[in-house]
Amino acid sequence: METQFDDTTNISVDGSMYSLAAIQRTAHRFTGQFWIEISRRDDGFAVALKPRAQATNTDSLRQEFFTALLDESLREQILDQTREIRDTLVRKAFMGAQPARQAEK
């Protein structure tokens, strides 16, 4: 749901569908054009976006925010699903990067 007071756009985000981390990463994408405020609500979070400049177009802001939020949420899921293999690859890469031991004289 979106409400506007003056030039601020307020977006409600369902906390059972999206993590705070995903919301924060999404909000960060908009910091170039908007001042951001995130607050907890009983059922999730409220995100307030206030334009930094008067000429900022906010017509499609809600759709853009939720598209970016879906992207961040999917990135989070993929990270969780591939964590084990990523950790294994990184561990092996660092093991291979260790300098060879010199033979004792």
C-alpha positions as CSV (number, residue, x, y, z in Angstrom):
1,M,0.0,0.0,0.0
2,E,1.2,3.5,-0.8
3,T,0.3,6.7,0.8
4,Q,1.7,10.2,0.1
5,F,2.0,13.1,2.5
6,D,3.4,16.2,0.8
7,D,6.1,14.8,-1.4
8,T,6.9,11.7,0.7
9,T,5.9,8.3,-0.6
10,N,5.2,5.7,2.2
11,I,5.4,2.0,1.3
12,S,4.3,-0.8,3.5
13,V,6.3,-4.0,3.3
14,D,5.1,-7.4,4.6
15,G,7.7,-8.6,7.1
16,S,6.7,-12.2,6.6
17,M,7.7,-12.0,2.9
18,Y,10.8,-9.9,3.0
19,S,13.7,-9.6,5.4
20,L,14.9,-6.4,6.9
21,A,18.3,-6.9,5.1
22,A,16.6,-7.1,1.7
23,I,14.5,-4.0,2.4
24,Q,17.7,-2.1,3.5
25,R,19.6,-3.2,0.4
26,T,16.6,-2.1,-1.8
27,A,16.3,1.2,0.0
28,H,20.0,1.8,-0.6
29,R,19.4,1.6,-4.3
30,F,17.2,4.7,-4.0
31,T,19.5,6.9,-1.8
32,G,20.8,8.9,-4.8
33,Q,17.3,10.4,-5.4
34,F,15.5,10.0,-2.1
35,W,15.9,10.4,1.7
36,I,15.0,7.0,3.2
37,E,13.4,6.1,6.5
38,I,12.7,2.5,7.5
39,S,10.6,1.7,10.5
40,R,9.1,-1.4,12.0
41,R,5.4,-2.1,12.1
42,D,3.4,-4.9,13.7
43,D,3.1,-6.7,10.4
44,G,6.3,-5.6,8.7
45,F,8.0,-2.4,7.8
46,A,7.2,1.0,6.6
47,V,9.6,2.7,4.1
48,A,9.3,6.4,3.6
49,L,11.0,7.9,0.5
50,K,11.3,11.7,0.3
51,P,12.7,13.2,-2.9
52,R,16.0,15.0,-2.6
53,A,15.0,17.3,-5.5
54,Q,11.6,18.8,-6.3
55,A,11.5,17.6,-9.9
56,T,11.8,13.9,-9.0
57,N,9.1,11.8,-10.6
58,T,7.5,9.5,-8.1
59,D,4.7,8.1,-10.3
60,S,6.1,4.6,-10.6
61,L,8.2,4.7,-7.4
62,R,6.2,1.9,-5.6
63,Q,6.5,-0.4,-8.6
64,E,10.2,0.3,-8.9
65,F,10.7,-0.3,-5.2
66,F,9.0,-3.7,-5.2
67,T,10.8,-4.8,-8.4
68,A,14.1,-4.0,-6.7
69,L,12.9,-5.6,-3.5
70,L,12.1,-8.8,-5.4
71,D,15.5,-8.8,-6.9
72,E,17.2,-8.4,-3.5
73,S,15.0,-11.1,-2.0
74,L,15.9,-13.5,-4.7
75,R,19.6,-12.7,-4.3
76,E,19.3,-13.5,-0.6
77,Q,17.6,-16.8,-1.4
78,I,20.3,-17.8,-3.9
79,L,23.0,-16.8,-1.5
80,D,21.5,-19.1,1.2
81,Q,21.0,-22.0,-1.3
82,T,24.5,-21.8,-2.6
83,R,26.3,-20.9,0.6
84,E,27.8,-24.4,1.1
85,I,29.3,-24.7,-2.4
86,R,30.5,-21.1,-2.3
87,D,32.3,-21.7,1.0
88,T,33.9,-24.9,-0.3
89,L,35.1,-23.1,-3.4
90,V,36.5,-20.2,-1.5
91,R,38.2,-22.5,1.0
92,K,39.9,-24.5,-1.8
93,A,40.9,-21.3,-3.6
94,F,42.7,-20.1,-0.5
95,M,44.3,-23.4,0.2
96,G,45.7,-23.4,-3.4
97,A,46.9,-19.8,-2.9
98,Q,49.2,-20.6,0.1
99,P,52.9,-20.3,-0.7
100,A,54.7,-23.6,-1.2
101,R,56.8,-24.7,1.8
102,Q,60.5,-24.7,1.2
103,A,62.3,-28.0,1.8
104,E,64.2,-28.0,5.1
105,K,68.0,-27.7,4.7
